[in-house]
Amino acid sequence: MTCSGCGNKAAYRLSYSPSKDGGKSESCDRCGASSGFKFSDVFFKGEYFDPMLADPKKSLHGTLIKSREHKAEVMRQLGVTECGDKRHGSIY
């Protein structure tokens, strides 16, 4: 894509906003302000109690996980990460 704002021919993100003259202003990943989004890359299917995410100071027996972001935050605080499971729980 080509950005009409700066002429960047290799733009991978274009955003449009209203300009002062009533038209639309175009900006790309290079010339525009980047607005990030948050997506926590952890498995979450629904609210559940996880006994493996236990903090000795707060919740000794586990944590009630309420959302994807909540699970990622708890895991960050505990210093743990999820790893991929190629065999769906098999140990061999």
C-alpha positions as protocol buffer text, in pm:
chain_id: "A"
residue {
  index: 1
  type: MET
  ca { x: 0 y: 0 z: 0 }
}
residue {
  index: 2
  type: THR
  ca { x: 111 y: 353 z: -64 }
}
residue {
  index: 3
  type: CYS
  ca { x: 52 y: 624 z: 193 }
}
residue {
  index: 4
  type: SER
  ca { x: -72 y: 952 z: 47 }
}
residue {
  index: 5
  type: GLY
  ca { x: 48 y: 1137 z: 358 }
}
residue {
  index: 6
  type: CYS
  ca { x: 422 y: 1066 z: 328 }
}
residue {
  index: 7
  type: GLY
  ca { x: 453 y: 862 z: 8 }
}
residue {
  index: 8
  type: ASN
  ca { x: 568 y: 544 z: 183 }
}
residue {
  index: 9
  type: LYS
  ca { x: 527 y: 266 z: -76 }
}
residue {
  index: 10
  type: ALA
  ca { x: 581 y: -16 z: 176 }
}
residue {
  index: 11
  type: ALA
  ca { x: 312 y: 86 z: 426 }
}
residue {
  index: 12
  type: TYR
  ca { x: 150 y: -206 z: 606 }
}
residue {
  index: 13
  type: ARG
  ca { x: -103 y: -5 z: 809 }
}
residue {
  index: 14
  type: LEU
  ca { x: -308 y: 293 z: 695 }
}
residue {
  index: 15
  type: SER
  ca { x: -533 y: 503 z: 916 }
}
residue {
  index: 16
  type: TYR
  ca { x: -773 y: 775 z: 821 }
}
residue {
  index: 17
  type: SER
  ca { x: -877 y: 1069 z: 1035 }
}
residue {
  index: 18
  type: PRO
  ca { x: -1077 y: 1385 z: 967 }
}
residue {
  index: 19
  type: SER
  ca { x: -863 y: 1675 z: 855 }
}
residue {
  index: 20
  type: LYS
  ca { x: -911 y: 2046 z: 931 }
}
residue {
  index: 21
  type: ASP
  ca { x: -1042 y: 2125 z: 582 }
}
residue {
  index: 22
  type: GLY
  ca { x: -1325 y: 1870 z: 614 }
}
residue {
  index: 23
  type: GLY
  ca { x: -1163 y: 1590 z: 414 }
}
residue {
  index: 24
  type: LYS
  ca { x: -979 y: 1281 z: 534 }
}
residue {
  index: 25
  type: SER
  ca { x: -616 y: 1272 z: 635 }
}
residue {
  index: 26
  type: GLU
  ca { x: -421 y: 952 z: 569 }
}
residue {
  index: 27
  type: SER
  ca { x: -127 y: 829 z: 774 }
}
residue {
  index: 28
  type: CYS
  ca { x: 71 y: 505 z: 775 }
}
residue {
  index: 29
  type: ASP
  ca { x: 284 y: 308 z: 1018 }
}
residue {
  index: 30
  type: ARG
  ca { x: 582 y: 536 z: 948 }
}
residue {
  index: 31
  type: CYS
  ca { x: 428 y: 885 z: 954 }
}
residue {
  index: 32
  type: GLY
  ca { x: 129 y: 838 z: 1185 }
}
residue {
  index: 33
  type: ALA
  ca { x: 101 y: 802 z: 1557 }
}
residue {
  index: 34
  type: SER
  ca { x: 93 y: 437 z: 1648 }
}
residue {
  index: 35
  type: SER
  ca { x: -193 y: 331 z: 1865 }
}
residue {
  index: 36
  type: GLY
  ca { x: -119 y: -5 z: 2016 }
}
residue {
  index: 37
  type: PHE
  ca { x: -364 y: -267 z: 2123 }
}
residue {
  index: 38
  type: LYS
  ca { x: -336 y: -527 z: 2392 }
}
residue {
  index: 39
  type: PHE
  ca { x: -387 y: -897 z: 2329 }
}
residue {
  index: 40
  type: SER
  ca { x: -270 y: -1141 z: 2592 }
}
residue {
  index: 41
  type: ASP
  ca { x: -152 y: -1462 z: 2430 }
}
residue {
  index: 42
  type: VAL
  ca { x: -269 y: -1714 z: 2690 }
}
residue {
  index: 43
  type: PHE
  ca { x: -529 y: -1991 z: 2668 }
}
residue {
  index: 44
  type: PHE
  ca { x: -867 y: -1885 z: 2803 }
}
residue {
  index: 45
  type: LYS
  ca { x: -1200 y: -2054 z: 2736 }
}
residue {
  index: 46
  type: GLY
  ca { x: -1408 y: -1912 z: 3019 }
}
residue {
  index: 47
  type: GLU
  ca { x: -1398 y: -1822 z: 3386 }
}
residue {
  index: 48
  type: TYR
  ca { x: -1244 y: -2101 z: 3596 }
}
residue {
  index: 49
  type: PHE
  ca { x: -1048 y: -2175 z: 3914 }
}
residue {
  index: 50
  type: ASP
  ca { x: -681 y: -2254 z: 3849 }
}
residue {
  index: 51
  type: PRO
  ca { x: -508 y: -2428 z: 4141 }
}
residue {
  index: 52
  type: MET
  ca { x: -171 y: -2408 z: 3965 }
}
residue {
  index: 53
  type: LEU
  ca { x: -164 y: -2026 z: 3967 }
}
residue {
  index: 54
  type: ALA
  ca { x: -129 y: -1984 z: 4343 }
}
residue {
  index: 55
  type: ASP
  ca { x: 41 y: -1690 z: 4511 }
}
residue {
  index: 56
  type: PRO
  ca { x: 156 y: -1772 z: 4866 }
}
residue {
  index: 57
  type: LYS
  ca { x: 89 y: -1413 z: 4979 }
}
residue {
  index: 58
  type: LYS
  ca { x: -257 y: -1370 z: 4824 }
}
residue {
  index: 59
  type: SER
  ca { x: -421 y: -1699 z: 4730 }
}
residue {
  index: 60
  type: LEU
  ca { x: -262 y: -2010 z: 4873 }
}
residue {
  index: 61
  type: HIS
  ca { x: -491 y: -2263 z: 4703 }
}
residue {
  index: 62
  type: GLY
  ca { x: -520 y: -2107 z: 4357 }
}
residue {
  index: 63
  type: THR
  ca { x: -678 y: -1818 z: 4170 }
}
residue {
  index: 64
  type: LEU
  ca { x: -1017 y: -1761 z: 4013 }
}
residue {
  index: 65
  type: ILE
  ca { x: -929 y: -1659 z: 3656 }
}
residue {
  index: 66
  type: LYS
  ca { x: -1186 y: -1414 z: 3522 }
}
residue {
  index: 67
  type: SER
  ca { x: -1053 y: -1311 z: 3180 }
}
residue {
  index: 68
  type: ARG
  ca { x: -767 y: -1357 z: 2935 }
}
residue {
  index: 69
  type: GLU
  ca { x: -604 y: -1034 z: 3053 }
}
residue {
  index: 70
  type: HIS
  ca { x: -648 y: -1132 z: 3419 }
}
residue {
  index: 71
  type: LYS
  ca { x: -475 y: -1467 z: 3358 }
}
residue {
  index: 72
  type: ALA
  ca { x: -187 y: -1297 z: 3176 }
}
residue {
  index: 73
  type: GLU
  ca { x: -150 y: -1044 z: 3460 }
}
residue {
  index: 74
  type: VAL
  ca { x: -144 y: -1317 z: 3728 }
}
residue {
  index: 75
  type: MET
  ca { x: 111 y: -1517 z: 3529 }
}
residue {
  index: 76
  type: ARG
  ca { x: 330 y: -1207 z: 3486 }
}
residue {
  index: 77
  type: GLN
  ca { x: 319 y: -1140 z: 3861 }
}
residue {
  index: 78
  type: LEU
  ca { x: 417 y: -1500 z: 3937 }
}
residue {
  index: 79
  type: GLY
  ca { x: 689 y: -1504 z: 3669 }
}
residue {
  index: 80
  type: VAL
  ca { x: 549 y: -1804 z: 3481 }
}
residue {
  index: 81
  type: THR
  ca { x: 463 y: -1862 z: 3115 }
}
residue {
  index: 82
  type: GLU
  ca { x: 253 y: -2107 z: 2917 }
}
residue {
  index: 83
  type: CYS
  ca { x: 424 y: -2343 z: 2681 }
}
residue {
  index: 84
  type: GLY
  ca { x: 274 y: -2512 z: 2378 }
}
residue {
  index: 85
  type: ASP
  ca { x: 123 y: -2856 z: 2405 }
}
residue {
  index: 86
  type: LYS
  ca { x: 170 y: -3045 z: 2078 }
}
residue {
  index: 87
  type: ARG
  ca { x: 21 y: -3371 z: 2204 }
}
residue {
  index: 88
  type: HIS
  ca { x: -275 y: -3239 z: 2406 }
}
residue {
  index: 89
  type: GLY
  ca { x: -155 y: -3349 z: 2749 }
}
residue {
  index: 90
  type: SER
  ca { x: 32 y: -3665 z: 2655 }
}
residue {
  index: 91
  type: ILE
  ca { x: 360 y: -3714 z: 2840 }
}
residue {
  index: 92
  type: TYR
  ca { x: 511 y: -3934 z: 2567 }
}
